[in-house]
Amino acid sequence: MTDTSRRQRRAARAEGQLDTAAFLKVADRFIDLANRQNQRVRATDLHLAFLFASARYSAHVANVVLEVSDHEAFVKDMTVRYQEMLRQHLADPSLSGPARA
């Protein structure tokens, strides 16, 4: 690892950009929140609440931050990204639970 790349990563972090490790830490915070909420809320309800919140926040980012003019193209891109992430996680053996009868 070079000093230049280290400096670039630090500068990017200072500007609020996430490298892979920081990205995963942020995602883990949401997962931790879901796990805590799951003590009081059914997983099926909780998962829909998280999907709703994600869609709401994504719409905010699209409209306010990115100023997306083609909403359908944005929806298509986000849908493809979600499908890829979901497929990766569904294939993750560490997320498998006991078989249900």
Number of C-alpha atoms within 10 A of each C-alpha: 5 7 8 9 10 11 11 12 15 15 12 13 13 10 9 9 13 16 13 8 9 12 11 12 13 12 11 12 11 13 12 12 10 17 14 11 13 15 9 9 13 10 14 9 11 16 14 11 13 13 12 12 12 12 14 12 12 16 17 13 13 17 13 10 10 10 11 14 10 9 13 10 11 15 15 11 11 14 12 12 11 12 11 12 11 12 10 10 13 12 10 10 8 8 8 10 7 5 5 4 3
